[in-house]
């Protein structure tokens, strides 16, 4: 499977959040994507959105952008 990279470093709010919502909805359980963001306001909005979803997120700060590795949680029915 090819890695999913969503490069939003040239985008600003609200487009960044809309694109992340669309990409997150398309993720299958257990699948992940990497989001690249340069706009601090977009980063805050995206992290708030991710916190409200069944998604895991790992943040890495770089000198000119932020990288978020987002994974859709797997659901187990018992």
ChimeraX attribute file (.defattr): number of C-alpha atoms within 10 A of each C-alpha:
attribute: neighborCount
match mode: 1-to-1
recipient: residues
	/A:1	4
	/A:2	4
	/A:3	9
	/A:4	14
	/A:5	15
	/A:6	17
	/A:7	14
	/A:8	19
	/A:9	17
	/A:10	10
	/A:11	15
	/A:12	16
	/A:13	14
	/A:14	11
	/A:15	12
	/A:16	23
	/A:17	20
	/A:18	12
	/A:19	13
	/A:20	18
	/A:21	14
	/A:22	10
	/A:23	15
	/A:24	20
	/A:25	9
	/A:26	11
	/A:27	17
	/A:28	12
	/A:29	13
	/A:30	11
	/A:31	16
	/A:32	20
	/A:33	19
	/A:34	18
	/A:35	22
	/A:36	21
	/A:37	24
	/A:38	20
	/A:39	18
	/A:40	13
	/A:41	13
	/A:42	20
	/A:43	23
	/A:44	12
	/A:45	14
	/A:46	20
	/A:47	15
	/A:48	11
	/A:49	14
	/A:50	19
	/A:51	11
	/A:52	8
	/A:53	11
	/A:54	13
	/A:55	19
	/A:56	14
	/A:57	17
	/A:58	10
	/A:59	14
	/A:60	11
	/A:61	12
	/A:62	10
	/A:63	6
	/A:64	9
	/A:65	16
	/A:66	17
	/A:67	21
	/A:68	22
	/A:69	17
	/A:70	20
	/A:71	21
	/A:72	21
	/A:73	16
	/A:74	12
	/A:75	9
	/A:76	5
	/A:77	4
	/A:78	3
